[in-house]
Amino acid sequence: MRTAKDIMTTMVITLTPETPIAKAAETLLSARINGCPVVDVSGKLVGILCQADLVVQQKKLSLPTVFTLLDSVFPLSSTGSLDKEMEKIAAITVEHAMSRKPKYVSPDATVEDMATIMAERGFHTLPVVEDGRVVGVIGMEDILRTITASGTGGK
């Protein structure tokens, strides 16, 4: 059974939280990748930045629905999600646009485990972490290559 260490890309492109958004977008586009891990100065995974995190900056801001009663305003949804959305839209650095506490896999994760995570959560990029450090990255293309290499077309 193939594992992450068998199919991962080991020449990992990473960003830091301080990377400007324009530079991050340029990096993703020039490398032709959907996302990349964000690491701190010690190399520890602190987030992941995907194209979707950058595209959200161009979307319309959806204001929460409110109702008024006796001159009081009551929101019908959480203002916490509005705060997060505002932070991503206004992001100047990767730190404010990245997804924090990203899902990652170990080098021993099976292709089936990785495919399940990607399919169920809508992820296109999964960091591979060993001893707290990013040692590789798995993209959807890596999963697709295993299908064509095995000739099974699935299970």
C-alpha positions as CSV (number, residue, x, y, z in Angstrom):
1,M,0.0,0.0,0.0
2,R,1.4,3.4,-1.0
3,T,1.9,6.0,1.6
4,A,2.6,9.8,1.8
5,K,6.3,9.3,1.8
6,D,6.0,7.3,-1.5
7,I,4.2,10.1,-3.4
8,M,4.9,13.4,-1.6
9,T,6.8,16.3,-3.1
10,T,9.9,16.8,-0.9
11,M,11.0,20.1,-2.4
12,V,8.4,22.0,-0.5
13,I,7.7,25.6,-1.2
14,T,6.8,27.4,2.0
15,L,5.7,30.8,3.1
16,T,6.2,32.6,6.4
17,P,3.4,34.5,8.2
18,E,5.2,37.8,7.3
19,T,5.2,37.2,3.5
20,P,3.3,39.9,1.8
21,I,0.0,38.8,0.1
22,A,1.2,39.9,-3.4
23,K,4.4,37.9,-3.0
24,A,2.4,34.8,-1.8
25,A,0.1,35.0,-4.8
26,E,3.0,35.4,-7.2
27,T,4.6,32.3,-5.6
28,L,1.5,30.1,-6.0
29,L,1.1,31.2,-9.6
30,S,4.7,30.9,-10.7
31,A,5.0,27.4,-9.1
32,R,1.6,26.4,-10.5
33,I,0.5,25.1,-7.1
34,N,-2.9,25.5,-5.3
35,G,-1.4,26.1,-1.8
36,C,1.6,25.8,0.4
37,P,2.5,25.4,4.0
38,V,3.2,28.4,6.2
39,V,6.0,27.8,8.7
40,D,7.5,29.9,11.5
41,V,11.3,30.6,11.8
42,S,11.9,27.2,13.4
43,G,10.2,25.4,10.5
44,K,7.1,24.5,12.5
45,L,3.8,24.4,10.5
46,V,1.6,27.2,11.6
47,G,-0.9,27.4,8.7
48,I,-1.6,26.8,5.1
49,L,-2.3,29.3,2.4
50,C,-4.3,28.3,-0.7
51,Q,-5.5,30.1,-3.7
52,A,-9.0,30.1,-2.2
53,D,-7.7,32.2,0.7
54,L,-6.5,34.8,-1.7
55,V,-9.6,34.8,-4.0
56,V,-11.7,35.5,-0.9
57,Q,-10.1,39.0,-0.9
58,Q,-12.1,39.8,-4.0
59,K,-15.5,38.7,-2.8
60,K,-18.3,40.9,-1.6
61,L,-18.6,41.2,2.1
62,S,-21.8,39.6,3.3
63,L,-23.2,41.5,6.3
64,P,-25.0,39.6,9.0
65,T,-28.8,39.8,9.0
66,V,-30.2,41.7,12.0
67,F,-33.5,42.6,13.4
68,T,-34.5,45.5,15.5
69,L,-36.8,45.4,18.5
70,L,-37.6,48.4,20.7
71,D,-34.6,50.3,19.3
72,S,-32.2,47.4,19.9
73,V,-30.3,45.6,17.1
74,F,-30.0,41.8,17.3
75,P,-27.7,39.9,14.9
76,L,-29.2,36.6,13.6
77,S,-25.7,35.1,13.0
78,S,-22.3,35.1,14.7
79,T,-20.2,38.2,14.4
80,G,-17.1,36.0,14.8
81,S,-17.4,34.7,11.3
82,L,-17.8,38.3,10.0
83,D,-14.6,39.2,11.9
84,K,-12.7,36.3,10.3
85,E,-14.0,37.2,6.8
86,M,-13.0,40.8,7.3
87,E,-9.5,39.8,8.4
88,K,-9.0,37.7,5.2
89,I,-10.4,40.4,2.9
90,A,-8.2,43.0,4.4
91,A,-5.0,40.8,4.7
92,I,-1.7,42.4,3.8
93,T,0.4,39.5,5.0
94,V,0.0,35.7,4.8
95,E,-0.6,35.6,8.6
96,H,-4.0,37.2,8.2
97,A,-5.1,35.2,5.1
98,M,-3.9,31.7,5.9
99,S,-5.9,28.9,7.4
100,R,-4.7,28.3,10.9
101,K,-4.3,24.8,12.5
102,P,-4.2,23.1,9.2
103,K,-4.9,19.4,8.7
104,Y,-1.7,17.5,7.9
105,V,-0.7,13.9,7.6
106,S,2.3,11.8,8.7
107,P,4.7,10.2,6.1
108,D,3.0,6.8,6.9
109,A,-0.6,8.0,5.9
110,T,-2.1,5.9,3.2
111,V,-3.3,7.2,-0.1
112,E,-6.8,6.2,0.9
113,D,-6.5,8.2,4.1
114,M,-5.2,11.3,2.2
115,A,-7.9,11.0,-0.5
116,T,-10.6,10.7,2.1
117,I,-9.4,13.9,3.9
118,M,-9.1,15.8,0.6
119,A,-12.6,14.6,-0.7
120,E,-14.5,15.1,2.6
121,R,-12.9,18.5,3.5
122,G,-12.4,19.9,0.0
123,F,-8.6,20.2,0.5
124,H,-6.3,20.4,-2.5
125,T,-3.1,20.4,-0.5
126,L,-2.0,18.4,2.5
127,P,1.3,19.1,4.3
128,V,3.3,16.0,5.4
129,V,4.7,16.6,8.9
130,E,7.3,14.5,10.8
131,D,8.6,15.5,14.3
132,G,6.8,18.8,14.0
133,R,8.5,19.8,10.7
134,V,7.2,19.9,7.2
135,V,8.9,17.1,5.2
136,G,6.7,17.1,2.1
137,V,3.4,18.1,0.6
138,I,0.7,16.1,-1.1
139,G,-1.5,17.7,-3.8
140,M,-4.5,16.3,-5.6
141,E,-2.2,15.6,-8.6
142,D,-0.1,13.3,-6.5
143,I,-3.2,11.3,-5.6
144,L,-4.3,11.2,-9.3
145,R,-0.9,9.9,-10.3
146,T,-1.2,6.9,-8.0
147,I,-4.5,6.0,-9.8
148,T,-2.9,6.1,-13.2
149,A,0.2,4.3,-12.0
150,S,-1.7,1.5,-10.5
151,G,-4.1,1.2,-13.4
152,T,-7.0,0.5,-10.9
153,G,-8.9,3.7,-11.4
154,G,-9.9,3.5,-7.8
155,K,-10.7,0.7,-5.3
